[in-house]
Amino acid sequence: MLRIVYKRKIFFAISLFLFVAAVISLSLWGLKLGIDFTGGTIAEYSFSEQRPDIAQVSEAFDKKNIEDIQIQPVGEQEIVLRTKNLNEEEHQELFAALKDAFGADRVVENKFESIGPVVGNELKNKAITALIIASILIILYIAFAFRKVSRPVPSWKYGVGAVIALIHDLTIVMGIFSALGHFWGYELDMFFVTSLLTILGYSVNDTIVVYDRTRENLFHSVGETFEDTVNRSVNETMARSINTGFATMLTLILLYFFGGETIRIFVLSLMLGIFFGTYSSIFVASPLLVVWQKLGAKKK
């Protein structure tokens, strides 16, 4: 049996390093937000024949002195353009640049949509509110579900432990994307928020599985210390957590390489979230219970 809980200081040190690095990254660079949050224009065009290279599209805009256009290939015949807010005259110039370069009969505009910064701020505030409400509900639910095992650790601390593990996972993922946005220009949209909410559910689910085994073992832990019981519970559920995470990761890896550009950031954030969610449920959430139990024993 692995002595995971007994070596918790090592895992806490690893988590603390990653968490602090993520906070520093977020403090220095923040998150590079897309037009869903900042406001701007998104346009989608399809070509009757094979889509031209991104370099050719970029060159077409350069010839017309159209700047600050992000070009994203979609499928074999479409491109998505993201830029600042454009008025109707600028919109027509954009469309004309494509038609002049590749033929008016070859280019079709599928979508042209502007999102104002007011809408962007509203979406951002709603995303933050959703995460806060979800965290509070998690604490309340776990406190209720674990009410029968209020010794030696109060039931509400199981909920707090799950939320701490969750904050650990989300902060590290956001810190990584902060660095990716600063160095490689990764822009985040509402799909990223969706991925954070998905990570939230996955991380909490994985943590509850370990906690639930601890709850079961507490009723049959005659002669064991709380530390022994938690360590045994972690070992009994570790294979399940790793296997579930690995199976999910295989699917996500395939989606990352073959699912297209539009969902690549979404899939990458899920991959990171599942990896750190699996790690925290084993090496962070359960050892926290032991720390609280020992602190409570010292006070008494």
N, C-alpha and C positions, 0 to 999 in steps of 0.2 A: 504493500500500500504506500502510495506517494505521500510524503509529509508536506503537502502543499500549505496547509494552514499554519504549520509550525515555522515555515520559511516565509511568512507573509511580509516581513520587512523588505525582502529582496523585490517582491512583486509590487509592493507599495512604492518603492524607490523608482522602479521602472515606470509605473503609472504617473508618479509625480513629475518625473523628467518629461514625459510625453505631454502631460497636461500643461506644465509651465511653458514648454516650447510652443505649444499651440496657442496659449494665451499671449505670448510675446509676438507670435506671428500675426494674430488678430489685432493686437494693439498697434503694431508697426504698419501693417498693410491693409487690415480690414478684409472684407470680402468684395470681390469684383462683381458687382451686381449687374445683371442684364436689364433690358428695357422693361421687363415685367415690373421692376422695382424703381428704376430711374426715369422711365419714360423714354419714348423714342418711336421708331418706325420699323416694322417688319414687313417685308415683301417677299412673295414666293413666285418664281417664274419657272415654266417648263419649256423644253425645247422639243420640236417635232422630231428631230433626229437625236443622235447621241449628244449629251451635254458637253459643252466645251470645257477645256481645262480651266481650273481656277485662275491660273496665271493669265490666260487669255481674257477672262472676264475682268480681272483687275486692270489689265492693260486698257481695255475698252473704257473703263471709268477714268483712268488717268488721262486719256486723250481728251476727255470732256471736262477735265479739271474737277471731277467729282471725288471728294476725299472722305476718309473716315467711314468706309463701307466694310463691314465684315461679311465675308462670303462663305457660305456653308453648303457643301454639296449634299443632296438628298437623292438617294436611289441612283438611277442611270440617266435620268433626263431632267432633273429639277435642281434648282438652287434656291437657297433662302438668304436674303439680304437683311442685315440689321444695321441701323444707323440712327442718327439723331432725328428729332422731329422734322419732317419735311412738309412744306406747303404744297399746294397743287402744282405750282410751276416747277418746283424742284422734283416732284414726283414724275412729271412728264419728261423732264430732262433725264432722269434716271432710266425710265422706260425707253426713251429715244436712243440712249447710248447703247443699250442692248440690241435694239432693232437695227441700228446703223452698223453695228459690228458683226451681227450674225444673221441678219435678214429679218425684215418685218413679218414675213410669213412663217418664220421658224420659232418665234418667241411668243409665248402666251402668258399673260399675267393672271395668276390664280388667286392671289390675295395681296391686298395692300391695307395695312392696319396701323393706326397710330395709337399709342398708349401714353396718356399724359402723366406727368410726375405726381399729380394728386392721386390718380388711380394706383400708381406704383407705391406710394407711401401707404395707402390703405391696405394693399396686399401685404406689404411688409409688416404692418402692425397686426393684421389678422394672423399672420404666420407666427409671430412671437406670442400672441395671445393664445393661440391653439396649443403651443408647446407648454406654456405655463399652466393652463387649465388641465391638460393631460397629465402633467406631473402631479398636481394636487389630487386629482381623481385616483391616480395610481396609489398614492400614500393612503388615502382613505379606504380604497378597496382592499389593499393588502393588510392594513390594520384590522379590518373586519374579518377577512378570511383567516387570519392567524390569531384571532382573539383567544383561542383555546390554549395557545402556547405562549402565555405572557410571562413565563419564567424559563430561564433566568434573564431573558432579554424581553422587554416590553414589545407587544405585537406591532406597535406603530413604527418601531425601529427597523423592522423588516422592510416596511414601505420606504423609509428614509434611505436604507441601504440600497434598495433597488433604484431609487431616484439618483443617488450619488453615482452609482455605476452608470446610469443613463447619461448624466451630465458629463461624466468622464468620456463616454463614447462620442457623444455629439460634439463636445468641445474639441476633441482630437481630430475628428473628421473635418470640422469647420476650419481648424488650424491648418490642416493639410491643404484644403482648398484655398485658404488665404495665400499660402505660399505658391500654389499652382497658378492662382490668378495673378500674382505679382510677377512671377518669372515666365510663365507660359501663356498668360492672357485668358485663363479659363473664366468665362462669365457664367454666373449662376442665374437660373430662372425659377419659375414656380415648380418645375420638376424636381429641383434640388430640395425645396421645402417638402415636397411629397416624399422624397427619399428619407429626409430627416424623421418624418412622422412614421415611416415604415421601420426605420432603424429603432425608433422609440419602442414600437410594438415588439419587434424581434428581441431587443435587449431585455426588456422587462419579462417577456415570456421565458427567455432562457434563464434569467435570474430566479424567477418563480419556481421553475422546475427544480433547481438546486435547493431553494428554500423549502419547498414542499417535501422533499426527501428528508431534509433536516427535521421538519415538523413530525414526520412519521417516525423517524428514528428516536426522537426525544421521548416518545411513549414506550420505547423498548430499549432504553439505554441504561439499564441497571449496571452500576459499577463503572460507568464511563463518565469522564469529565465532559463539559460542554464542548471544549476544544476537540476532544476525541470524536465526539458525535458529529460535529460540523466537518471535520476532516474526512471521516468515513462517508458522509453524505456527498461531499464533493467528489471523492473517488468513485462512488457508485454512479454518479450522473455524468462524469466527465466524458466518458466514451460517447454517450448519447449526444452531448452538446457538440463535441468535435465532429462527430459523424454527420449530424444535421447541418452544421455550418459548412462542412466540406462539400456535401452534396449540393447545397444551395450555391456555393461558390462556383462549382463546375458549370452550372447553368448560367450564372452571371458572366463568367469568363467567355463563354460562347456568345452571349448577347453583346458583350463589350466589343468583340472583334467582328461580329457578323450582323449586329442589330442596327447599324447605321449611326450617323453622326448625331442625330437629334436626341438620342437617348443615352449617348456615351457618358456624359457627366452623371446622369441619373444612375446608371449601372455602376460606374466607378464608386460613387458615394455609397451605394448599397454594399458593394464588396468590402470597402473599408469599414463600414458600420457593422457588418456581420462579423468580420474578423475581430474587431475590438470588442464587440458585444459578447462574443464567445469568450474572449480573454477575460473581460471584466466579471462575467458571471461566475467564473471559476476562481480567479485569482484576486478579485477585489471585493465583490459583494459579500461573499460568505466570510472571509477573514475579518471584515468589518464587524460582523456580529460578535466574533470572539474578542475583538478589541473592546467593544462596548461592555461585554460581559465582565472582562477583567477590570475595566475601569470602575464598573459598578461594585464589584467585589471589594476593591481597594477602599472605596468610600465607606462601605459598611464596616 
